[in-house]
Amino acid sequence: MILASISISATVYSETEERQVYSFTQGGLVIEIESPIQAWPEDRLNVTIKVKAVAEIHIDFINATISCLTENLTETSITYIDFVKDFDFSSGQTYEQHYEVVVPKDALSGLIYGKFRYSWYIKGDIPTYVDNVHTFQITFIQNKAYEDLRQAYDSLNSFCNDLQANYTSLEANHTDLQQKYQELASNQIAQNNSTGLMYLFVITTAIFVVTTILLLIKRPKTTTW
């Protein structure tokens, strides 16, 4: 029985694309698949497959089928890869190939995955044969409809926050203007009261003067003997 070891690690491929490396070891051969961590429908993915022998190996064949789920949960084959066949590897020798995988337009959110089918044997007095199928992950497909809705929500939420900030500012301005209006109204009332008192004083004084004059005019004259 031959055991396989599997590992997944992330690496930065460029400033805009984060990539991951999925690897497993089986029967004297290390296989690595490097691909983007995430993608969108209709994206073109750059996928690299690399093998390294850790023993003297003869490979009959290694091929892979890459698939995803599409509408109605249908398993759809995207790409078939005939990686290598009838090839002798010496210990420490490596071999890699690069492929472009196009994500279907109707791909559902979830994993793009692949299935390796392979057959090889480790050379020796008694050859050890490896013949198996191995499933591996390629990338995660984002949900475009959900992301569009989320972006629309974020935009509306930002707009709502701006409106709330504007409303708060306008409310503060209104309160300030209302206080100034009340101060002006109070000053106007006080001014009106002062003016009224002044008019009342003038009228009263005028009446007093007129009354005094009339009294002086009507006062009886006195006779001097």
DOKOLLUM-418932 format. One record per residue: x, y, z of N, C-alpha, C, O in turn; residue in one letter. Coordinates in steps of 0.05 Angstrom, whole numbers, plus 5000, padded with zeros to 4 digits. Layout:
<rs>
XYZXYZXYZXYZa ...
</rs>
This chain:
<rs>
501749765000500050005000501850255000503650275016m 501250444983502850694981501150924991498950964982i 502251075011500851295023501551555008503751584998l 499651745008500152004995500052215016498352205034a 501852415014501752655031500852885015501652924992s 499053055027497753275012498253535028498053535052i 498753745013499054005027497954225008498054194984s 497054445021496054685006497454925018497454955043i 498555095002499855345012499155564993498455524970s 499255815004498556054987501156204981502956214998a 501256314957503556474949502556714933500656694918t 503956944935503257174919504557154891506957154889v 502857134870503857104843504457374830506457394815y 502857574836503257844826501958034844500857954865s 501958294838500758494855497758474855496458564874e 496558354835493658354833492458074835490058044837t 494057864835493057594836494457434857496857394856e 492957334877494057154897493656864888491456794880e 495756714890495656434880496156234903497156304924r 495455984897495855774917497255534903497055504879q 498555374919499855134910498754894924498954874949v 497654714909496554464920498554244912499254224889y 499354084931501353884924500753624939499653624961s 501553404927501353144940503652964930504652994908f 504352784947506652594941505552314941504152234960t 506252174921505351894920507351734903508051814880q 508151504913509751314898512251434885512851374862g 513751594901516251694891515951934873517952014860g 513652054871513152284853511652504869509652454882l 512652754867511352984879509953134856511253214837v 507353184860505853334840504853594852503653584874i 505253814839504354084848502654214827503154204803e 500454334837498654494819498454774830497554814853i 499354964815499255254823497055384807496855364783e 495355534821493055664808492155904825492955934848s 490456074813489356304829487556204851486255994849p 487556344873485856274896482856304889481256144897i 482256514874479456564867479256674839481156784828q 476856654828476356744800473456804797471756764815a 472756914773470056984766469256834740470956744725w 466656794736465756674711466956824687467057074687p 467856674667469056774642472056864646473256964627e 473156834670475956894674477656684660476856464655d 480156764653482056584642484256534663485556714672r 484456284672486256214693488856094683488855924665l 491056184694493656074687494255854708494655914732n 494455614699494855384717497455244709498055194686v 499155194730501755064725501654794739501054774763t 502454584725502754314737505654244736506954264715i 506754154758509554084760509853824775508553774795k 511653654765512253394779515253384784516953494769v 515953254806518753204813519052914822517652834840k 520952774811521452504818523352494842525352634842a 522752324861524552274884525751994883526851894902v 525351864860526351594855526551554825525551724809a 527751334817527751264788524951164781523950974792e 523651314762520751254756520351244726521551394711i 518651064718517651064691514651124692513050984705h 513851344678511051424678509751314652510551374630i 507651164657505951074634504351314624504351374600d 502951444642501351684634500551834659500151714681f 500152094656498852264676497052454660498052604644i 494452444665492652634653490752744674490552634696n 489352954667487553074686485153194671485353284649a 482953184685480453314675479653524696479353464719t 479253774686478553994704475554054699474654084677i 474054074722471154104720470154304740471554394758s 467554374737466154544756463154484754462354334736c 461654594772458754574771457554814756458355044761l 455754754738454354964724451354954731450554824750t 449755104716446855124723445654844725446454654712e 443654824743442254574749444154374762443654134761n 446354474775448254314789449454094771449853864780l 449954164746451053974727454153984728455354194727t 455453754731458353734731459253774702458653604685e 460753984697461554054670464654034667466054164683t 465553884648468453864643469354114628468254184607s 471454244638472454494626474854434608474854524585i 476754284618479154234603480153944608480053844630t 481253824587482653574590485553624585486353744566y 487253524603490153564602491553294599491353124617i 492953264577494653024573497453104582499053194565d 498153074607500453204619503053064609504853204598f 503352814613505752664605505152374601503352264615v 506552234583506151954580508751824570510351944555k 509151564577511451404569514051564572515451614552d 514651624597516951794602518551684626517351604646f 521151684624522951594645524051834660525152024649d 523751824687524752034704527051924721526851704732f 529152084723531252024742530652164768529152354768s 531752074790531252194816532152484816534452544808s 530452664825530952954826530153104801530153344801g 529352954780528553084755525753214758524053094771q 525353444746522753584747521753624718523253624699t 519053674717517853724692515253884698513753824716y 514854104682512454264687511354364660512754394640e 508654414661507254524638505254734648504354724671q 504754934630502855154637500355124619500555064595h 498055184631495555154617493755394623493855514644y 492055454603489955654607487255524610486455374592e 485955584631483255464636481255694636481455884652v 479155674619477155874617474755794634473555574630v 473955964653471655904670469055944655468756154642v 467255754654464755784639463156024650463256094673p 461656144632459956374639457856304659457156464676k 456856054657454655964675455755804699454155664712d 458355834705459455684728458155784754457856024758a 457555594771456355664797458555724817460855644813l 457855874837459755944858460755684872459055504879s 463355654875464455414888467155344876468355514862g 467955104880470655024871470754934842468854804832l 472855014829473754874804475654664813477554724828i 475354424805476954204815477854024792476854044769y 479853864797480953684777481153404787481253354811g 481453214768481852934775484252834759484252824734k 486352764774488652634761488152334758487052204776f 488852234734488951944730491751884721492852014703r 493051694734495851644728496551354732495251194745y 498851294720499951024723502951044719503851144698s 504550964739507450954736508550734755507050624771w 511150684752512350494770515150584777516550704761y 515950514802518650574811520450344803519950114808i 522550414789524350214779525950074802526450204822k 526549834797528049674817527949384810526849304790g 529049234828528948944824526148844822525348674806d 524548954840521648894840520149154836519849304856i 519349224812517949484807515549524825514049334830p 515149774834512849844850510950004833511650224823t 508549894828506650024810504750214825503850154847y 504250444813502250634823500250684802500850774780v 497750634808495550674789493150764804492050614820d 492351014800490351124818488951364805489651454783n 486951474819485551724812485751914837485251824859v 486452164832486752344854485252614847485652724825h 483552704866482052954861483553184875484553154898t 483653414862485053644873483453904867481753904848f 483954114882482454364877484154554860486654554861q 482754714844484054914826483655194837485555334843i 481155274840480655544849477755564859476155374854t 477055784871474355824881472956034864474056254860f 470655974853469156154836467456334853465856234869i 467756594850466156784865463256794854462756734830q 461356864871458556904863458157184853457957374869n 458057214827457957484815455357634823455457874830k 453157494823450557624829450657724858449757954864a 451757564876451857644904453757874907453158064922y 456157864894458058084897456958344885457458564896e 455458324863454158564851452158684871452058934875d 450558514884448658614904450058734928449158934939l 452258604937453658704959454958984953454859164970r 456059014929457159274922454959484920455359714928q 452659404909450459594908449559674936448959904941a 449459474954448659534981450659724994449959915008y 453259664991455359835002455160124992455460315007d 454560154966454260414954451860564965452060794972s 449560424968447160544979447560615009446660825018l 448960435023449560485051451260735055450860895072n 453260765037455060995038453461245032453761455044s 451661235011449961455004448161535027447661775033f 447061335041445261385064446761515086445761705099c 449261425091450861555112451461845105451462015123n 451961895079452462175071449962345075450162575084d 447662235068445162385073444662435102443862655110l 445362235119444962275148446862485158446062655175q 449362495148451262695156450262975147450463165163a 449262995123448163245112445763335129445463575135n 444063145135441663215151442463325179441363515188y 444463185191445363275218446563555216446063725233t 448063615194449263875191447064085186447164305198s 445064015170442864205165441264255190440364475195l 440864045206439364075231440864255250439564425263e 443464235251445064405268444864695259444664885275a 445064735232444765005221442065125227441765365233n 439964955225437265045230436965135259435765345265h 438064975278437965045306439465305311438465475326t 441765335299443265585302441765825292441566035305d 440565795268438966015256436566075273435766315276l 435265875284432965915301433666075326432166245335q 435966005338436866155362437466445355436766625370q 438766495332439366765323436766925318436567155325k 434766785306432166915301430866995327429767215329y 430866815347429666875372431067105386429767265399q 433767115384435167345395434367605382433967805395e 434267595355433467835340430567915347430068155350l 428867725350426067785357425867915385424468105389a 427467805404427567915431428568205430427568375444s 430768245415431868515413429868705400429668945408n 428368615380426468785367424168855386423269085386q 423268665402421168715422422068925442420669115449i 424668885451425669075471425969355458425369555471a 426869365433427069615420424369745416424069995419q 422369585408419669695405418569805431417270015432n 419169665453418169755479419470025486418170205497n 422170045481423570295487422470525470422070745480s 421970465445420870675427418070765436417471005436t 416370575445413770635454413770815479412170995482g 415570745497415870905522416771185515415871375528l 418571205496419571465488417371635477417071865483m 415771515459413471655447411471745469410471965469y 411071555488409171625510410171855527408672025535l 412771855531413972075547413772345532413072545544f 414272335506414072575490411172685490410672925493v 409272505486406472585485405672695512404272905514i 406472555533405672655560406872925566405573105577t 409372955558410773215562409273435546408873655556t 408573365521407173565504404573645517403773885517a 403073455527400473515539400873685564399373875569i 402973625579403573785603404274065596403274255609f 405874105575406574375567404174525557403674755565v 402574395540400074535530398274605553397074825553v 397874425571396174475594397174715611395574885620t 399674725614400974945630400475205616399775405628t 400875205590400475455574397575545576396975785580i 395675355574392875425575392175545603390675735605l 393275415623392675515650393775805654392475965667l 396075845642397276115645395576325630395176545639l 394476245607392876425592390276485606389376715606i 389076295617386376325630386476425659384476485671k 388876465670389076555698388076845700388777005683r 386376905720385277185722387577385728389577325741p 387077625716389077835720388577965747386277985755k 390578045761390278185787390578485784392178585768t 388878645800388878945797390679065819390578985842t 392179245812393979375830392879655838392379825820t 392579705862391579965872393880145879393380365887w 
</rs>
